[in-house]
């Protein structure tokens, strides 16, 4: 059965790391460039995320995240480079189109921020089992309903993609054209999207019934079949991340004086 999660179990040190440590890394990767205020911090954190993804053997799985952000970043560069209200210094002119230095630099900062967040979240999403995260949240005292919401967020996109692929194959087997020019794709859109939406609604109902059968709303204390083994480097990594954030905050405060 095809997995409906983005999680990849490579048996790497990132897979062994506690989910909370990886959540702390996301916070660190976002906070340091934003609080530090220096543009160079964005490439540094992006490089750190790429290194982590490569060391965990999941760099290729993270490439779609970069591809997803590429279109958005290009649009930001076009809009800011041409129309930013601070534009004064001409960077490059192509015919009647002029890009300005101020807008391009502003767009570069936004683009790096988007890429930094996507890659840091990629480190977490691609190396953390949704069920493991939910279990750890519930062990920490969070409501099972909160854990279910988190688990659903992790699974909804992969599940809809899998459903779409399955329905596309079924429609093709019936002779419907789903590939070709823009007109052909638009004509095939409604016959594809309608079953996807209906299938998602049916899945929601089935999940609700399954949760009810399994006693989701019971108030008794839950027991655990599996205890997650502790990773010995978790405490040290957390200390380093907290120290990095603290140092950035202190450095920013000293610069503002």
C-alpha positions, 0 to 999 in steps of 0.5 A: 500500500502506498504511503499517504505521508511525506515521511521517509524512514531512512534509519538516519540520525534525523529519523532517530531525533525526537520530534520536539528537537526538530520543531526547535530547529524550525524555530531556530532556522526562522528566528535567527535570520529574522532577528539577526537582521543580516541578509547573509543569515538566510543563506547560512540557514538554508545551507544548514537545512540542505546539509541536514537533508543531505545527511539524512539521505532525503535531499532528492525528496525535498527538491519538489519543495524548492520547485514549488517555491520557485514560481512564487519567488520568480513572481516576487522578483518580477513585482518587486524589481519593477514596482517596489515603492523604494526603487531608485537605482537601476540594476538592469534594463531590457528594452522598456523593462527596468529592474531596480536594485532596491526591489531586487534586494527586497525580493531576494530577502523574501525569496530566501525567507520562503526557501529557508522556511520550506527547507526547515519544515522539510527537515521536520516533515520528511524525517518525522512520522506523523503518528510518532509526533501525535503520540509524543504530543499526547504523552506531553499532555495535549488533547487527542483531538489536537493530535488528530488535527496535526496528523490530518494536516500531515496526511491531507495533501499526500492523500489527495495527491494519491486519490487524484492519481488513482482517479486520473488512471481510472478516467484514462482507462475509460478513454478520457484525454487528460494530457495535451494542450491547455484546452484538453486539460481544462476540459478534463479538470471537472471530471477529475476534481469532482471525484477527488472532492467527493472521495475526500468527503467520504474519507472524512465520514469513514474516519469519523466512524473509525475513530468512534469505533476505536473509542476516540472520545473516551476519557480513560488514561491511554496506554502505549504499545510502543515507547520511542527510544531516546536519542542520546544527542537530543539534549545537546542539540537542543542546548546548542539551538537555544544558545544560538537563538539566545546569542542572536537575540543578545547580539541584536539588542546590543546592535540596537543600543 
